[in-house]
């Protein structure tokens, strides 16, 4: 069996694509939690399969950002 590389999706694909966008947002923690719930709901609906890697990247970035807040550190 030969290992095949899986092409990156979402933000990871930025290095390989010529017509991509990058979006950097700032929001309150309350807005971040609401956006996270929205993204998880959209992902769970399976109505937008072409955006699944974007949903995953958004979720990972929101979770990473929220975990870096002083009140969330152990």
N, C-alpha and C positions, 0 to 999 in steps of 0.2 A: 504494500500500500504506500502510495506516495503522498506526502503531506502537501496539501494545496493551500496557498495563502488565500484567505478570505479578504476581499477588498474592504477597506474601511468605509464606514457610513457616517452620516451626521457630521459633526465638527471634525472628526478625524480625517474626513475626506477632503478637507480644505486644501491640503498640500497637493492633492492629485487633481483638482478640478480647476478649470479656468473661469467658470462663471458661477461662483458661489458667493454667498454673503455671510457676514459675521455680524451678530447682533449682541451688543453688550448693554444690559439693562440694570437699572438701580431701582430698588423698591424696599418698602418696609418689610419686616419679618412677617407681619400679618398678611401683606400682599403676597409674599413668597409662599406662605402656607396655602393661601387660596389658589395661587397659580399651580402649585404642586398638585393639589386636589383636582383641579381642572385637567391638567395634563394626564394624570393617572386615569381619570374618567374617560378622556378621549382615547387613550391607549387601550383601555379595557373594552371600549365599544367596538374595536376592530373595524371601524368605519373609514379609517384613513391609513391603510397599510403603507402607503408611500411615505408617511411621516413617522413611522415607528422608530427609526433610528434617531430622528430629531426629538421625539418624545423622550426616548431613553437618555439622550444627552442633556435635555432640559432637567429631567429628574435628577440625574447624577450631579449636575452643576448646582441645582438648588439645594440638594442635600449636603453637598460639600460646603457650600457657602454658609448654610445655617449651622453646620457643625463647627465652623470656625468662629462663631460668635462667642464672646467671653462667657455668657450665661449658660452655654451649652458644653463648656469644657469641664472635665472632671477634675 
